Amino acid sequence: MSDKKQASLLVQGYEVVIGFETHAQLATNSKIFSRAPTAFGAEPNTQACAVDLALPGTLPVMNRGAVEHAIRLGLALGSHIAEQSVFARKNYFYPDLPKGYQISQFEIPVVQGGEVSFFLGDEKKTVRLVRAHLEEDAGKSLHEDFIGQSGIDLNRAGTPLLEIVTEPDMRSSAEAVAYAKELHKIVTWIGVCDGNMQEGSFRCDANVSVRKPGAPLGTRREIKNLNSFKFMQQAIDYEIRWQIEQIEDGHAIQQATVLFDPDTGETRAMRTKEDAADYRYFPDPDLPPLVIARSWVDEVKAGMPELPRQMAERLVAEYGLPEYDAITVTQSPAMAAYFETAAKASGQAKMASNWIMGEVSRRLNNEEKDIAQVPVDAETLAALLKRIADGTVSNNAAKQVFEALWTDDRQWEADGLVAEARVLLVIEAKGLKQMNDSGALEKIIDEVMVANASMVEQFRAGKDKAFNALVGLVMKASKGKANPQQANDLLRQKLQ
């Protein structure tokens, strides 16, 4: 990294260091060590069986589906999948942990290493992963509905999780959020997690510290349970500012677990941070080592979908897309499919990516819709792109056509019209067909030049601004129907 770029990343002279621990709830129908269901929203304590309640004499039994999801994630991230891994007991007391320990993995996790690559602006970044290990979730303490007391809901107890841990490779809140979004895309793309952050299916903990450039790593504080990308950025930015102020005021940073309060925009310490030794990890005597045969890994690999990064590389090779476009249109399988359909049907791949990243995404974001809910299907977008390419409509007129199709699509469904006919119907109805008759355009240009002789003289005297003004007048006189490039070319010929 250049000294100039390094300096641009500093905050008040400090380098920011961020690592992530993400809990992804696995998309299984039952819990990791029991047959209890995992569906969200059930009445408290209606989805907890004897194993989850830690009743005497119960024994955990491994969920094969949870292991298969771990294998899928390892394959997607380029990780090593351990042929043998070990479950351990992580001992701590909390009211929503009936056993008094959590079954997790410590020394030998199932998924080891790997990386996540993404773009931050137009710069490619890579975050290295330490591990991803299987574990069970704890229950949940409920404080809102009980006056001076807390209730315990054990529906979540035993829900299967993959905890995905990174190296401290991120250097800004923007980079951390971009990493989290990319990881979220991957786990939902391969179907191991539904990614619902509001329901707690994808929860991120950010380890944040600051240091002077070249100094050893600073003391980190862990921001727990960040359940939205917006709050994630706000929380990390606040924590960075807080730590720098503490150091500048002569105070030492104490390792701690903190929570972010969206109402105040501040983090607050919950407890001093435990180290691994405090949990007294030891192998769980009720669970044998988890053994994964290579044939099982090969079987899972054969059933894997085309991964986002692989698809992006293919789109670059097949359609000539810039890498940034290819990564952007592979945000989800649905968006990728929408792009490929539009690109193939129109023969205008770059134009298709421009429209999907621009007009389509802007409208979806404004209406808080997903690509699956897009009112204008890919075939109709392709038909519109073809009309831009062949000069039937200008790009600006095409936006008006798109607006009509988006907001009142049913009006243009008459008689079961196919996409091509429907687009042409809107163009005709709105009077947006571009003028391609050079004779008619020449007549308009002649009239504009006669009516604006002073501007013509200014252009001939070397003032280029006069030319742009004349083009604008030509377009206005044609009611926006003139082909802009044709108008430019004909006007320049006549002026010269």
Disulfide bonds with the S-S distance in Angstrom:
none
